[in-house]
Amino acid sequence: QRQMCIRDSDIPGYDPSLYTQDAVWVTARDGVEIPLTVVRRADIHPDGTNPGYLYGYGSYEVSNEPYFSIYRLSLLDRGVVIGWSHIRGGGELGRRWYDDGKLLRKKNTFNDFVDSARWLIDSGWVAPDRLVAEGGSAGGLLIGAAINQAPELFRAVHAAVPFVDALTTILKPELPLTVGEWEEWGNPVASPEVYAYMKEYSPVENVREGVEYPAVLATTSLNDIRVLYVEPTKWVQVLREKTKPSPDRPILERIEMVAGHAGKTGRYDAWRERAEEVAWMLDQIGATEVY
């Protein structure tokens, strides 16, 4: 039986020698070492001028493992330094890593992400005003919490189907997914401690008034039953009402009228949807031209 093996040389336009990857450790504010994967073109140097992209998730013991993706070549070829975070709440370093980022330790997830963003800037890999961050679903909660904590670190963020009104949703056991979610976030209906803790980090509850925020793109779908479209819609409205307005930092929302939690399902529709998001992020960090 013949087996077909795809080599790097078989991928049109892809030369792996142009790119390099580093595994680094970021010291979080509580002293814990956080793994961060950094990918870039081999000719990019930490001179403090580069655009950057940081992705994170950090929930449900999901391991955020690096993997090859063709669309990221568009970022790399425009000089973008990519950070792939492995923050607490995921499963990258075992069960304890997950336990240290859930329930009444959930804030570790957000702190780790912010500290990773700060490391990218302080180390010189990314310019202070050229970092974009992205996360979806529980990763959207991460994005919302991160920009409340440190809006000055990010030039722009994309929050996809973001779980940004977490406390309101988890207080409603009549919703189909809420009761099962208490294992991840805690039960604020029964526990005043959980209620107070979630209120301290839930993005909608903690938008800072009169502060300049990064540009925000919130994307959602009308038929999403995991994170209802009302969550990002409410969040966007609160951001527009409370934050300091900036003409070059818009707060935008896109609602797909026929799609679910994963967005559009048709191959070409999904590609167009993703291309729009990537183009917006690249424009915000001034990285539209091929390097």
N, C-alpha and C positions, 0 to 999 in steps of 0.2 A: 504494500500500500504506500503510495507516495504522499508525503506530507509537504505542504507548502510553507516556507519560512519567509516572512517579510523582513527584509533588511532595511537599515536606515537609508541606504542608497536607493532603495526602491520607492521612497516617498518623494514625489516631485518637489523640488525647491527646498528640501530640508537638508541642511548640512550640520550634523551634530557638533562638529568642531567649533562652530560659531558660538556655542552656548556653554555655560558652566553652572554648576549647582554646589551650594555649600550647606552643610548642616551645622547650625550654630546653636548656642545656648544663651538665652536671655535671662538675666537675673531679675525675677519679679520683685515687687516691693516688700514681700514677706520673706525674701531670701531663697525661694524655690527656683530651681533652674528650669526654664521653659524651652522646649525644642522649637526651633524655627527653621524652616527650609527657605533658602534664598536662591533664586534663579535669576540669571541675567545673561546678557551677551558677554562673551569672554573679553571684549575690549572695553567694557564699562568699568569705571573705577570709582571708589568712594570719595568723590571730590565735592560732595554737598550740592550738586546741581541736578541730579537725575530725578525724573518722575518715578513714582512708586505705586505699587498696588499691593494691598494686604487683604487676604481672604481668611475668614474664620468661621467656625461653627461651635464646637464645644458643648454638646449636649447629647443625652441618650446613649452615652458610651460609644458614640460613633467615632471611629478612627479616621482622622482627616489625612489620609495617606496621599503623598504626591503621586501624580500620574501624568502621562503625556497627553496633551490636548493641542490640537492643531490651532485653535483660535488663539491660544496664548502666544503663539509665534508672532501674531500681529502686535501684541504688546512688546515682546522682547525685541522685535525688529524696529521698534520705535524708541528704543532705549529705556524701556520701563523695567525697573527692578521689581521682581515679584517676590513677595513674602507669603509663605504658606504656613499658617500658624497651627500649632499642636497644643492648644490651651487646655487647662483642666476642665473637666466635664465631658471630654472625649475619652476614648479608650486606648490611646496610643501607648501609654505606659502602665496599663493594667487596671485592675478594679479600683485600686486606691486613687488613681488619677481621675477616674470618673466620680468616685464618692467625694473627692475634694472640690468638685464643681457642680454640685446639685444640692437641692433642698436648702438648708441654712448655711451652705458654703457656696451658693451660686455666684456670689459676687467675685469669687476668685476667677471665674471665667472671664468676666468683663475686665478685671484688673490685669489679667495676663495679656489680653488682647491690646489694651491701651499701652502696657509696658513694652510689648513687642513693637507697636507703632513708634513709640518713643525711641526704642533702640535703633530702628531703621534710620531715623532722622539724626540721632546723636552720633551714630557711627559713621555718618557721611554718605551712606548709600542712597538716601533719598533727600531731596531738597525740602526744607521746612514747609513750603507752600505748594508741594506737588504730590501729596500722598492721597490716593483714593482707596477706600475700603469697601468691601462687599461681603454680604452674607445673606442667606435666605432662610425663611421659616424661623426656627429657633436661632439661626444665625442672623436673622433680621432683628430679633430681640437684642442680640449681641451688638449689632450696629447701633441701634437706638440707645442702648445703655452706654456705649462707648462715647458717642458724641455728646451725651449729656455730661459725662464725666470730664471729657477733654476735647471740646469742640475745636480748640486751636490747633490740634494735631492734624486735622484732616481738611483737605481742600474740597473733597466731595465724597459722597457715599452712595452706594446703591443698596437698598434694602428690598429684597425680593420676598413676596408674600410674608411680610414681617409680622412676627408675634409680638406686637408692640403695645397692645393693651392687655397685657398678660393677667394682671390682677382681676380686671373685670370679667374676663373669660373664665378664669379658674374659680371664680366665685359662683359660677352657674352650673350646678350639677345636671341640669336638664339638657345641656348640650351633649351631643353624642360622645365626644372624646374627653370631656373634662374629668370624670371620675378616675379614669385610668391615668390621666396626667398627674394626679396628686402624688403618685410615686416619684415623679421627677421634680416637681416644684414644691410639694407640700400641700396641705389642705387648709386654705385660709378660712374656710367656713367653720371648721372646728377648732382651729388654733389661732388665737390672737397673736402669738409670736410669729407664725408664718405670714399672717396678714400684714403685720408691721414690716417684716423683712421684705416681702414682695413689693410693698408700697414704696420702699426705699430705692428699688431699682427699676420698677416697671417704667418703660420709656415715656408713655403718655403722662404719667404722674410727676415726672421730674424734669420736664423741659424748662430750661433756665430763661427767665424773662430778661429781655433787653440785651442778650448776649448774641454776638455774631456766630452763626453756625455754619458748617460747611454746606455746599450745595447738596441737595437731597433729591434722589430719584427713588420713589417708592412704586413698586410694581405689584399688581395683584390681579386676581381673576374673579369674575362675578360668581362663578360656580365652585369656588374653592370651599370645601366643607371642613378642611383642617384648620385654616386660619381665615376666618370670615373677612370679606373685603372691607367691612366696617372698621376693622382695626387700623389698617394703614390710612384709611380715609379720615378717621378721627385724629390720628397722629399728625397727618399733614396739616389739618386745620389748626391744631394746637400749635404746631411749629410756626405756621404763618401768623398766628395771633400773638405769640409770645416773644419770638426771637427778634433780634435786631435785623431789619430788612437790609438786603444787599443786592443791587441790580445784577451783579455777576455771579451771585450764588442763589439761583432759583430753588424753590421747594416745589417739586413736581410729583404728580401721581399719574400712573397709567393703569387703567382697568381694562383687562381683556374681557370682552362681553361673552365670549364662548370659549371658556377654558377652565381648568381646574388648578390644583395646587402646583402642578409641574409646568403650568403654562400651556402653550399651544402644542398640539400633538402631531400635526403634519410636519414632515421633515423640512420642507422649505419654509413653512410658516415659523417653525422653531428657529431655524437659522436666521431668518429675517428679524425675529424678536431679539435674539441674542446679539445680532450685529448692531441693532439700534442701541442696546444697552452698552455694549463695548465702545461704540462710537461716542456716546455721551460721556462716558468716563474718560476716554482719551482726550476729548475736547476740553474737559474741565481741568486736566492736569497739563495741558499744553503739549500733548504728545501725538499729534495727528500726522506728522511727517515721518516717513521711514528713516531710520537712523543711518 
